[in-house]
Amino acid sequence: MDADAEEGMDIEQWMGYIADLQAAHSSHVAGMFLGFSAPGHPSILGKRKRALWEDEAEVSCMERRHQLATMDLEAAAQRMTGRPNMRFQGVQDPAMRAIQRGESPVVAVMPTGGGKSMLFIVPAFAAPGGTTIVVVPLVALRADMTRRCQELGISCVPWESRRPPDAASIVLVTPKSAVSPDFQTFLNRLRWTRRLDRIVIDECHVVLNDQWDFRPQMAQLGRLVQARTQMVWLTATLPPSMEDELCQRMKHDQAAVTIYRARTSRPNVAYRVWRPDMTGVGWGPYQWIKSKAVVAFIQDRIQQAAGGKVIIYANIIGQVTVMARVLGCEAYYSEQLDKAGVLARFMGASPVIAATSALGMGVDIPNIRSIIHIGTPRTLLDYAQESGQAGRDGQRSEAIIIQPAGWDAPAPWIEGVTLEDQERVAEYMGVVEGVGCRRVVLDEYLDGVVDGYQRRHCQDADTGEQACDGCDPNWEGPVEPARVGSSPVPGEAGSMGEGQSERAHSRQVAWQAIRQGERQPGRSHARQFT
């Protein structure tokens, strides 16, 4: 086809022509015509004349960018949400301004429930006509985001290769699909028609996680930089020590990346660890979780939720299904055939769910009162994300780990976890043997020093936060299983015995020492931030 014939083609003819090319050749051929050159295959766009529709698309793109750059986005957000008093909070404001100016890449590290999704929803609402691609790591996240956008009147659709969306403001795609040839062709078409506004990587910290089945696809997400559009990365859990690795995996020089970081500590969540005595209980990953003491403790938490919800996390599917059977609730895990149905029912009337970490990222349910982990979490990064589901509505909530006393031998599923990550979890789990604060461990790892603030213990910044069990001398775990209608069972202790009383007294002495700025000989209640 010569240049004159190309000049007379409209957009649909061009798309058909490209589809024919791709059908007859490899996917890089379409990329060549769409300006998305593959290595070793330079673009030939400069060899033909621009069609009239290209000029019109360029004008439309420029008008959209000008509209976004000059609009009062806070006022737009107020109109979108119907909340006239809405204001951008904390780093949400400077991050939004950076996106408005077209900076790239923009990284926003904000607490769970801190409004990260508004950073791409508001621009899509304020300057319609373009498309924002949002890469979401899990189906659960995709369904939740679709629902939220629909409630706000934003056209949002999941990517389907058989029916590529033509005019959606937001397109949701999984990492696996995002690096597929079909999606690359769709992405190129958006670029060619000047409708690609930005690419957002939600829960971008998952790029750093080697656990997931889609890890190979997450590693390839750095290829999206070739789209030459604005990049926005969002997360609630990006330790400062891992910023450089994230930039490397996303194919960006850290010096060119703008990071907006807020303190991610959850003041309304009380962090606790319960170490029940399982003397006499059979050894294994399934026996102790069915003990009357543990079941009574969890049932008590469900009752205390009083209209709220409870998530029970476990490391392996077998434990999840056992807990679901014992508690009479549904189970959520990656191989679950009805994941969407299970999630929908939990978001509706179901008060409790047992789940693996497949549920642990970003599902926005406001009234979760308790997050309970059965056994030690794999990594502190995983735990921060999963426990961050609690109390998104700002109400008092708790995150509890149940790990039997003395049962600290490495579990089979710990394989693949680095020694450094194991040490961080061990520090978090063992920090309250007499003195310490769990928030110190979490904050040091997840936030470092923010605005010169260095945590010493819970409530040291007068934020009204809930104290962890290390900083609350009155928290002693369950007192008696009998208080929830179950008799104590020999060998399945849930009551406070002599040893637990001694530890409680030790915590009280330690707490007084912390308040007085003292340290017990040979012990440290807080490590220094670096």
N, C-alpha and C positions, 0 to 999 in steps of 0.2 A: 504494500500500500504506500502511495507517495504522499508527500506533504499536503498537496492540494486536496486529496481525498480525506486526509485526516482533518483538514480545516473545516470541512463541511459536516463532520460528525457531531451529534449532540452527546450529552453525557451518557445516556442509556446505550447508544451505539458504541461508545468507547468502552463501557463496561462489558458489553457483549464481546467486543473484539479482544479485550484482555482475557476474558474467560476462555475464549477459544484458544488463545495463546497458551494459557496455563494448562488447558486440557491436553494440548498436543506436546507440551514441553514440561520441564520441571518448574517448581514454584518460583525459582529465582528469576525466570523470564518475565513473569508478571511484575515482580519486584523491580526489574530493570525499567519497565515502561512506567511504573508508578513512582520512580524516584527512590526506591528502597533497595539500593544496590547490594548484591551479595558480594563477599570478598572475591576478587578476581573477575568480577563481572561489572564493569563500570556502567553508570547510567548513560542512556543515549537521549535523554530528554532534550538536551540542547540542540539536537539535529532537526527538530521540527518546529513549526510555527505554533503559537498559542491560539487555541480556539476561543471563540467569543465567550462560551460558558466558563472557561477558565478565568477570564477577566472578571466575570460576574461573581464567581466563587471567591476570588481574591478580594473583591470589594466587600462582599458580605462578611468575610473573615475579619477584615480591617474594621468594619463598622462594629462587629461584635466585640472585638478587643477594646475599641475606644469606649464602647458602652460600659464594659466591665471596669475599665480604668477610671472612669469619671463618675461612677455610680456610688451612692452612699450604701454600702453593703449592709451596714447595720439596719438601716431603714428597710432594705430589701428583705432581710431576715425577719424583721418584725411583720412585714406584710405576709410573708410566706407562712409563718407559724401562727399568725393571728395574735401575737403577744406584743402589744405596743410598748411595753417596758423592757423588752429583751435587750440585753447588752452583751457584747463579746467579752469573755472573761479571761483574765490572765494572758498567757501566751497565745491564746486563740486570736486575739486582736492583731498583734504584729505578724503572726503567721498568715492571717487572712490578707493583710496588707501586702505581704510579700507575694502571695499568689495573685493578688490584684495587679501588682506591678509586672507580673510575668517572670519573676525570678525562678530559677531552676538549677538544681533540684532544691526543693524545700522539704525539710524533715521536721515534723511536729511530734514531740514526745510529750504526751499529756495523760493525766490519770484516766483510768477507766471511768466512763460516764462523763468525761470532761468536755465532750462536744467535738471530737475529732472529725466526725463525718460531716459536720457543718462546713468544714473547710473545702469540701467539693460540692456539697449540695447547694449552698448559697450561690456560688458563682454560676452553677448550671441554671439555677432559677433566675438569677439577675441578668444573664446574657444568653437567652435561648437561641437555638438555631445550630449550635455546635454539639459535639459529643464528648463526654468525659468517660474514659475507660477506667473501671475500677477492678483491680485484680484482688479477689477475695479467696483466701486459702481453703475455706470449707463450705460445703453446701449449706450448713446451718447458718453461716454468716450471710450467704447470698439470699436465702429466703427471708431472713430478718431485715436485710437492707431493702429488698424489694417492697416489703410491707411498709417500712418507714417512709420511703420515697412516695409511695402511692398515697399515704395518708397526708403528705404535704403537697400533693398535686404535681409531683415531678414524674415525668415519663421515665421509667426505669425498667429495663428488661434484662433477663439473663441471656447470655450468648448461646445460640444454638446454630451449629454449622449448617444444618439443613434449611434454616430460615434466618439468615443474617438480618439483624434489625436495620431499618433504613433511616429512621428519623427519631430515635430515642435520645433523650438528653443524657442519660446515664446507661451504660452497658456494663453489666457485671460478668466477669469471666474468671474461671478457675486458673491456677497456674499451669495446669496441664494443657488446657485449651489455649492459653495465652501464647504459648510457644509453638502451636501447631501451624502447619502451612495454611490451612483454611482461615485461621484468624489473622495470620500475617497478611493474607490477601485482603481481608476486610479492613485491617488497619491501614494498609497502603491506599485503599480506596478512600478512606476518610482523609488521609493526607492529601491525596490527589484532588479531592473536591473541597479542600480547605475547611473541613468540618471537625477535624481532630483538635480539640482544645487542650487536653491534658491527659496524662496517664497517672493514676493513683494506685499505689501499692498499699493496701490496707493490711494491718498486722504485719508490717514489713520485717519484724524481728524473726518471723518464721524462716526467713532466708538463712538465718544463722543456726537453725535447729536441724540436726541430722536425724531426728527420729522419724519424721513423717514419710509416708509412702510416696508422696509427691516430691520428695527432696530433690531428685534429679531435675524436675521441672522448675522448682524454686531456684535452683542454681543457674538456670538458663534465663531467668527474668532480666538479667543484666543486658540481654540482647535488645530489650525494648528501648534502650537508649538510642538505637539506630532510628527510631521514629522521629527524632529531632523535634520533640514537643516538650512542653512543660512537664516535669516529673514532680510528683508529690508523694512522700512516704510518710505513713502514719503508724504510730504504735504507742502503747502504754508501757512497754517494757523493753527499753534499749539501754543497757548499762553503758556508761561513758567509756568503759574499757573496750567495748565492742563497736564503737562508732566507726573506727577505721576499717575493721573487717567487713562491716555492712557496706561501706562505700566501695571497697574492693570487689565484693561479690556483685554489686550493682553496676560495676564498670565506670565508676566515677572517682575523680581525684577528690579527696576529702577537702582540700583547700577550696574547691569550687562549690561545696555543699553548704547550705545555710541551715543550721539546726536551731530550732526553737524548743527549749527544754523547760518544762514545768516540774515542780516537785510532784512525784506520783504517789506519795504516801496517802493512804485512805484513812482520814481521821475518824470516821464513824465505824470503822471495822476493828474489832478487838481480836488480836492474834493470840492463839493459845495452842498448847500441846498437852494432850492427856496421855499419860503412860500407865495404863492399868496393869495390875499384877495378874499374869495369866498362868500362875503356878497350877499345875494339874490339868491344863488344857492341852490337847494333842498338838504336836508340832506340825506346822504346815501353813500355807497361805490362806486356807479356807476355814480352819477350825476356830481360831480365835475370833474371827469376825462374826461368827454365829453365836458366840457366848452371850449369856443373858445380860451380863454387865454391859457389853458393847451395844447390844440391841436396845436395851433399856435406855442407855445414854442417848442414842440416836432418836429413839421414839420421844424422849423428853424434849429434845431440840425441835422436833417436828411440832410437838404440842405448843412449845413456847413461841414458835413462829407466828401463831395466832393470825391466820389469814395470809401470811407470807409464804415463801417457798424455801425449800431446802434441796441442795444438790449434794449427793454422796459420790465422791470421786474415788476410783481405785485404779491401780496400775495395769491390771490385766483383766481381760474380758470375763474370765471365770469368776473373779471376785465381784465384778459388776452384776453378773446374772444371779449369783448367790444372794447378794444384798437385795436385789430387786425382788427375789422370791421371798426372802425373810420379811421384808418390809411391805410387801404387797404393792409395789410400784413398778413402773416401766423401766427398761434398760436402754441406754443409748450408747452405741459404739460403732466403729467404722463399718463393720460387716452387717449391721442391723438393716434388714430389708426395708423397714418402714421408718427410716430416720425422720423423714419429714412429718409423718403422722405422730410419732412419739414426741417430737419437738413441739408440734402444734398443740397437742394435748397438755403438755407441761406449761406452755405459755398461756393456756386457757385455765381450766379448772383444777388440773392435777397439782397437788401441793409439793410433791417430792419426786425426784428422779435419781437413779443410779447411773453413773456414766464414766467412761474413760476420758482421757484428755481430748478426744475428738469433739467434746462439747465445750472445751475450755477457752475458746477464743472469741470474744466479741459479741456473743448473743446478748441482746439488750433487753433484759428482764429487770424491771426496777425494784421489785419487792422481794428479792432473795435475802433471807434473814440469816441463814447459816450455810457455809461451805464446809463440808466435813471430808477430810481426806483419810481414807483407810490405808494406813501405812505411810511410809516416808515418800514424799514426792521425788521424781527422778532428778530434777534440777530446781534450783531456786528461781530460775527464769520461768519455768513451767508453773511453779507454785504461785508466783506473783501474778501471772496472768489468770490462773484459775481462781485464786482467792479474790481477785479483783472483781469477780462477778457479784460479790456480796454488796448489798446496800447502795445500789446505784441511785436510789431515791433520796439518799442522804440520811436515812433513818439508821438507828443503832443496829449493827449486825455483827457477826462473828465469823472467823475462819479458824477451824480447829483441825489439828492433825491428831489422829489416834494411832499410837505406835506402842505395842506392849513393852513394858520395862524389860530390858535385857535381851530383847529380840532385835539386835542391831547388826546381825551378820549380813553381808552383802546379798541382796536378792538377785535371782536369775535375770530379772529385767534391767539390772543396773549395767549390764554389758553395753558398751558403746557410749557410756557417760564418762566424760573425762575425770581424771583424779581431782582436778581443781574444782569441778562442779560438785563432786561428791563431798569434798571438804567444806564447801560453802553450805551445803545442806546439813552436814554434820554439825557445823558451827551453829546454824539456826536451831537445830533440834536440841543441842546440848547446852545452849547458852544460859539456861535458867537452872542450873544446878547450884542454887545458893545465891546467885547474883547475876544480873544481866537484863538486857532488853532486846526483844526480838525485832523491834523496829530499827534498832541501831544496825543490825545485820542486813535487813532488807534495804534500808535507806542508803547505807554505804555502798552496797552493790549496785542498786538500781539508779540512784540519783547522784551519788558523790556529793560534792558541795554545790549547792544552788543558792545564788545571791548571798554567799558568805555564811550560810547556815550549816552548822555541824551538829547533828543530833547527839544528845547525851543519854536521853531516856524518853519514855513516853511523856507527853504533856509538857515538855520543857520549853515549847514555843508558844504556850498559851493559846492553842488552837481548839481547845475543847475536845481533843481526840480521846478515843477509848483506850484505856491502858491495856497492855498485853499482860499475860499471866506473870511475867517476870517483874512487872512494875505495879501489879495489883496484889498486895499481900493477902487480900481476902478471897482471891480465886483459888480454889483447891480442887477443881474438877467435881465430878458427881460425889455426893455424900453417901447416899444409899440407893441402890436399885429399887428398894421397896417403895420409895416415894413415887414411883410410876407404876406401882401395882405388880412388882415382881420381887420375889423373895431372893435374898442373897444365896448364892450357890457355892458350896465348898469348892475351892479351886478355881472359881471364876469371880475373883474379888472385884467389887466395884466400890466398896466402902473405904473410908479413910482410916487406915490402920495406923499403927505406931510410927512406921517409917514415913508415911505421908504427913503425919502431924509434925514430925521433926523437920521435914522439908518445908512445910508451911511456915514454921517458926523461923527457919533459916531465911526464907524469902522476906519475912517481915523485918528481920534484922538488917538484911541486905538493902531493902527498900529505904530504911531509915538512914543507912550509911550513904546511899546515893543522894538522897535529899539534902544531906549535910555536906555533900561534896567530898566524902571520904571514900577510901577503898579498903577492902579487906586485904590483909597480907596475902600476897601471892595470887590474887585474883584481880581480874579487870572487868569492869561493868560496861566498858565501851571501847572499841578500837578506834584509833585515829583515822580520819579520812585521808586519802592520798590523792 
